[in-house]
Amino acid sequence: MYFYTYDASFQQNDSHLIRNENITRNIKTNVMEESILKESKMRKHVTVVGAIHIGFGILGLIGALAVFFALNFAKGFVSGEEIPNVVLSFLAASLPLLIGFMSTLGLVGGIGLIAFKSWARYLIIVVAALGCLNIPIGTLKGVYSLWVLLQDDTIKLFNSN
């Protein structure tokens, strides 16, 4: 009888082990499924950030051309004045270059983000941080981009690629 009790308790302990293994397996499966869901959500966010930077990059390049032509047009009105001519010449050269450079960085980084290149993540983090100075739209775009690109799941996503 003693052995029977021992056997029963052993079987009972064994069933507890099997239940514990099943619970552990279910927890691991749930964690993996949750991780995959988060990764797919972050994949969508990264694609949205890439598209936003591509769109704003194209608009910025068009804006740089518009600023260049507008300031050169304005120079025609002050051709007799020395100081306004120098100021407008400086602005006509520097502003479109700055706008064009930042827009090109955003455009290239956005294309890289859509392709999930790790260098693009770093580039867009810098562009987004600088874009936060451009209130209000640049701030919104920059904060959203930084939020997406600095998430742990996004870092894992780029490390796995």
N, C-alpha and C positions, 0 to 999 in steps of 0.2 A: 504494500500500500504506500509505503514511503516513496518508492521509486515512481509509482504512478503519479503522486502529487508532484514529485520533482519533474517528471515528464510534462505534466500539465502546466506547471509554472514555466518550464523551459519553452513550451509551445506558446504560452501566453506572452512571454518575453520576446519570443521570436516574432509573434504577430505585431507586437509593439514596435519592434525594429522595422518590420516591413511597412507599417503605417508611417513611422518616422521617415523612412526613406522616400515613401510616396509623397509625404508632405514636403520634404526637402526638394524633391524633383519638381513638384508643382510650383514651389516658390521660385526655384531657378528658372523654370519655364516662364512664369509670369514676369520675372525680372527681365528675362531676355526679350519677351514680347513687348514689354514696356519700353525697353531700350531701343528696339527696332522701330516702334511707333514714334518715339522722340526723335530718332535719327531721321525718319522720313519727314516728320514735321520740320526739323531743322533744315533738311535738304530743300524743302519748299521755301523756307525763309531765306536761305542762301541764294536760291534762284531769283527770288523777288528782289533781294538786295542787288544782285548782279544786274537785273533788268532796270532797276531804278538808276543805277550808276551809268549804265549804257545810255538810257534816255536823257539823263541830265548832262552826260558828256556830249552827246550830239547837240543838245540845246545850247550848251556852253560854247561849243565851237562856232555855232551859228551866231551866238551873241558876241563872241570875240570878233568875228568879221564885221558885225554891225557896229560895234564900238570903234573899230579901226576906221571904217568908212565915215562914220558920224564925226569923229574927231578930226579926220583929214578934211572933211567938208567944212567943219567949223574953222579950221585954219585959214580957209579962203576968206573968211570975213575979217580976220585980224592980220592980214598980210603986211600992212604998213606998220604995225606995232611990234616992237622987238620982244618985250617980256611975254606978252600973251602968246606970241608965235613960238617962243622957246618952250613955254609951259605946255602948250597944246602938242608940240612936236614930241616932247618927252612922254606925255600921256598917251599920244597916239601910238607910240612904239611900245611902251611898257605895259599898259593895261591889257591890250589884246594878247600880248605874250603871256602874261600871268594867267589870264582867264583861259587861254588856249592850252597852256601847260597843265593847269589843274584839270581841265576838261578831258584832255588826252589821258592823263593818269587815271581818271575815273572811268573813261571808256575802255582802256586796256585792262584795268583791274576788274571791271564788270564782266568783260568777255572771259577773263581768267576765272572769275568766280563761277560763272555758269559751267565752265569746264572742270571745276573743283580742283584748281591748281593751288598748291599751298602758298606760293609766292603772292598770288592775288589776294589772299586773305590778309597778309601783312600790308600790302599796298593799300587796300581799301580801308584798313584800320587807320592808317596815317591820313589818307584822303578824308575819311569821315571825321576824324578828330579836327582837322583843319577846317572842314566844312561846317563844323559846329559854330564857328565864328560868323557864318553867314546867316544872320537871323532873318526871318523865322524858318524859312523852308530848309535851308542848310542845316539848321539845328535839328529839325525833325528827322531829316534824312540821316544826319550823322549819328544821332542818338539811337535810332532804329538799327542802323548798320553796326554800330558798336555793340548793341545788345545782342544782335544775332551772332556776330563773329567772335564774341568773347565767351559764349556759352560752352560748357564742357562737352556737350553733345556735338557741337559744331567742330570743336578741336579734334574730337575723336573721328568725326566724319572726314576731316582733311588729313588726319594721320593715317587713316585706313586706305585712302586713295594714294 
